[in-house]
Amino acid sequence: MTTFVVPDMSCGHCKAAVEKAVAKLDAQARVTVDLDTKIVEVEGTPTPEAVVAALDAEGYPASVRA
């Protein structure tokens, strides 16, 4: 599982957009979005770099949480 910080998320639309962006990379990936903490956890085959690029493309700059 990889954890990402996505500071620009604030609503249900943001959550859905993030989930959809990851699903495009891996339809079987498990995505957990916490709007309060701005944390997204992804369990599946996408590389962290691919997830960051996909979220950036959707307008949600992200970084891997250390």
KEMIRO-377969 format. One record per atom (N, C-alpha, C): x, y, z; atom name; residue in one letter; residue number from 1. Coordinates in nm, 3 decimals. Each point is the difference from the previous one (the first is absolute). Last residue first. Layout:
% KEMIRO-377969
         X         Y         Z   name   resn   resi
         X         Y         Z     CA      A    NUM
...
***
This chain:
% KEMIRO-377969
         X         Y         Z   name   resn   resi
     0.590     1.017     0.311      N      A     66
     0.118    -0.071     0.051     CA      A     66
    -0.031    -0.075     0.128      C      A     66
    -0.319     0.138    -0.432      N      R     65
     0.022     0.029     0.142     CA      R     65
     0.114    -0.085     0.051      C      R     65
    -0.096     0.193    -0.507      N      V     64
     0.006    -0.122     0.079     CA      V     64
     0.031     0.040     0.144      C      V     64
    -0.267     0.333    -0.328      N      S     63
     0.135    -0.044     0.030     CA      S     63
    -0.010    -0.126     0.084      C      S     63
    -0.320     0.343    -0.362      N      A     62
     0.017    -0.096     0.107     CA      A     62
     0.147    -0.027     0.022      C      A     62
    -0.408     0.337    -0.266      N      P     61
     0.141    -0.026     0.025     CA      P     61
     0.016    -0.088     0.124      C      P     61
    -0.411     0.070    -0.327      N      Y     60
     0.022    -0.025     0.142     CA      Y     60
     0.147    -0.034     0.023      C      Y     60
    -0.234     0.059    -0.432      N      G     59
    -0.002     0.128     0.072     CA      G     59
     0.017    -0.015     0.151      C      G     59
     0.022    -0.338    -0.363      N      E     58
    -0.139     0.030     0.037     CA      E     58
    -0.011     0.131     0.078      C      E     58
     0.424    -0.174    -0.128      N      A     57
    -0.074     0.023    -0.125     CA      A     57
    -0.146     0.036     0.026      C      A     57
     0.278    -0.126     0.365      N      D     56
     0.039     0.131    -0.052     CA      D     56
    -0.079     0.035    -0.126      C      D     56
    -0.052    -0.431     0.174      N      L     55
    -0.068     0.099     0.084     CA      L     55
     0.034     0.142    -0.045      C      L     55
     0.219    -0.353    -0.218      N      A     54
    -0.143    -0.006    -0.029     CA      A     54
    -0.077     0.103     0.081      C      A     54
     0.465    -0.051     0.081      N      A     53
    -0.024     0.057    -0.132     CA      A     53
    -0.149     0.003    -0.034      C      A     53
     0.132    -0.212     0.400      N      V     52
     0.024     0.144     0.009     CA      V     52
    -0.029     0.067    -0.134      C      V     52
    -0.018    -0.466     0.006      N      V     51
    -0.112     0.057     0.075     CA      V     51
     0.016     0.151     0.011      C      V     51
     0.349    -0.241    -0.198      N      A     50
    -0.118     0.000    -0.087     CA      A     50
    -0.119     0.062     0.070      C      A     50
     0.397    -0.061     0.247      N      E     49
     0.019     0.103    -0.102     CA      E     49
    -0.121     0.010    -0.092      C      E     49
     0.019    -0.347     0.325      N      P     48
    -0.025     0.132     0.060     CA      P     48
     0.011     0.113    -0.102      C      P     48
    -0.142    -0.469    -0.193      N      T     47
     0.119     0.052     0.067     CA      T     47
    -0.035     0.134     0.064      C      T     47
    -0.368    -0.399    -0.087      N      P     46
     0.061     0.123    -0.053     CA      P     46
     0.123     0.042     0.080      C      P     46
    -0.286    -0.401     0.102      N      T     45
     0.119    -0.008    -0.083     CA      T     45
     0.057     0.133    -0.049      C      T     45
    -0.278    -0.061     0.473      N      G     44
    -0.017    -0.059    -0.132     CA      G     44
     0.130     0.007    -0.078      C      G     44
    -0.238     0.286     0.412      N      E     43
     0.052    -0.136     0.006     CA      E     43
    -0.031    -0.064    -0.134      C      E     43
     0.015     0.521     0.243      N      V     42
    -0.024    -0.081    -0.118     CA      V     42
     0.068    -0.135     0.018      C      V     42
    -0.180     0.477     0.284      N      E     41
     0.076    -0.124     0.005     CA      E     41
    -0.040    -0.085    -0.120      C      E     41
    -0.015     0.549     0.168      N      V     40
    -0.053    -0.103    -0.089     CA      V     40
     0.092    -0.121     0.012      C      V     40
    -0.120     0.496     0.289      N      I     39
     0.082    -0.118    -0.025     CA      I     39
    -0.075    -0.097    -0.091      C      I     39
    -0.122     0.431     0.240      N      K     38
     0.055     0.019    -0.136     CA      K     38
     0.091    -0.115    -0.039      C      K     38
    -0.285     0.072     0.407      N      T     37
     0.146     0.001     0.012     CA      T     37
     0.071     0.024    -0.134      C      T     37
    -0.479    -0.006     0.020      N      D     36
     0.041     0.078     0.117     CA      D     36
     0.151     0.013     0.010      C      D     36
    -0.215    -0.275    -0.335      N      L     35
    -0.004     0.143    -0.031     CA      L     35
     0.049     0.086     0.117      C      L     35
     0.102    -0.510    -0.165      N      D     34
    -0.041     0.069     0.123     CA      D     34
     0.009     0.150    -0.026      C      D     34
    -0.018    -0.497    -0.296      N      V     33
     0.018     0.145    -0.002     CA      V     33
    -0.052     0.056     0.132      C      V     33
     0.170    -0.489    -0.256      N      T     32
    -0.063     0.055     0.118     CA      T     32
     0.032     0.149     0.003      C      T     32
     0.009    -0.446    -0.367      N      V     31
     0.032     0.140     0.028     CA      V     31
    -0.079     0.045     0.121      C      V     31
     0.176    -0.463    -0.299      N      R     30
    -0.081     0.044     0.113     CA      R     30
     0.045     0.140     0.038      C      R     30
     0.021    -0.277    -0.494      N      A     29
     0.070     0.065     0.111     CA      A     29
    -0.099     0.040     0.109      C      A     29
    -0.091    -0.200    -0.444      N      Q     28
    -0.010    -0.083     0.120     CA      Q     28
     0.068     0.064     0.123      C      Q     28
     0.004     0.190    -0.445      N      A     27
    -0.140    -0.008     0.040     CA      A     27
    -0.019    -0.080     0.128      C      A     27
     0.411     0.295    -0.194      N      D     26
    -0.021    -0.137     0.046     CA      D     26
    -0.141    -0.008     0.056      C      D     26
     0.141     0.390    -0.229      N      L     25
     0.129    -0.069     0.002     CA      L     25
    -0.015    -0.147     0.033      C      L     25
    -0.373     0.288     0.007      N      K     24
     0.047    -0.003    -0.139     CA      K     24
     0.133    -0.073    -0.010      C      K     24
    -0.187     0.088     0.426      N      A     23
    -0.066    -0.113    -0.068     CA      A     23
     0.042    -0.011    -0.146      C      A     23
     0.140     0.372     0.260      N      V     22
     0.076    -0.121     0.034     CA      V     22
    -0.060    -0.122    -0.070      C      V     22
    -0.224     0.408    -0.056      N      A     21
     0.134     0.011    -0.059     CA      A     21
     0.083    -0.124     0.029      C      A     21
    -0.425     0.041     0.202      N      K     20
    -0.011    -0.029    -0.143     CA      K     20
     0.137     0.004    -0.068      C      K     20
    -0.032     0.125     0.456      N      E     19
    -0.027    -0.143    -0.016     CA      E     19
    -0.004    -0.039    -0.147      C      E     19
     0.036     0.456     0.098      N      V     18
     0.124    -0.070     0.037     CA      V     18
    -0.018    -0.151    -0.018      C      V     18
    -0.376     0.271    -0.064      N      A     17
     0.097     0.024    -0.107     CA      A     17
     0.131    -0.074     0.027      C      A     17
    -0.342    -0.007     0.330      N      A     16
    -0.038    -0.080    -0.117     CA      A     16
     0.102     0.016    -0.112      C      A     16
     0.059     0.267     0.383      N      K     15
     0.018    -0.141     0.035     CA      K     15
    -0.028    -0.089    -0.121      C      K     15
    -0.096     0.458    -0.038      N      C     14
     0.144    -0.023     0.002     CA      C     14
     0.030    -0.148     0.026      C      C     14
    -0.443     0.136     0.035      N      H     13
     0.042     0.001    -0.141     CA      H     13
     0.149    -0.028    -0.010      C      H     13
    -0.189     0.055     0.429      N      G     12
    -0.032    -0.129    -0.059     CA      G     12
     0.040    -0.009    -0.146      C      G     12
     0.276     0.355     0.282      N      C     11
    -0.142    -0.037    -0.007     CA      C     11
    -0.017    -0.138    -0.063      C      C     11
     0.429     0.241     0.066      N      S     10
    -0.084     0.064     0.101     CA      S     10
    -0.145    -0.049     0.002      C      S     10
     0.572    -0.033    -0.194      N      M      9
    -0.130    -0.068     0.012     CA      M      9
    -0.083     0.067     0.108      C      M      9
     0.468     0.108    -0.126      N      D      8
    -0.108     0.076    -0.063     CA      D      8
    -0.136    -0.069     0.005      C      D      8
     0.440    -0.179     0.170      N      P      7
    -0.052     0.112     0.078     CA      P      7
    -0.119     0.073    -0.060      C      P      7
     0.236    -0.488     0.011      N      V      6
    -0.067     0.071    -0.109     CA      V      6
    -0.070     0.121     0.062      C      V      6
     0.382    -0.424     0.106      N      V      5
    -0.059     0.122     0.053     CA      V      5
    -0.055     0.077    -0.119      C      V      5
     0.093    -0.556     0.067      N      F      4
     0.025     0.126    -0.069     CA      F      4
    -0.065     0.114     0.077      C      F      4
     0.175    -0.559     0.046      N      T      3
    -0.079     0.110     0.053     CA      T      3
     0.043     0.129    -0.068      C      T      3
     0.002    -0.568    -0.103      N      T      2
     0.073     0.125    -0.005     CA      T      2
    -0.093     0.112     0.044      C      T      2
     0.054    -0.575     0.042      N      M      1
    -0.084     0.117     0.000     CA      M      1
     0.089     0.124     0.000      C      M      1
***
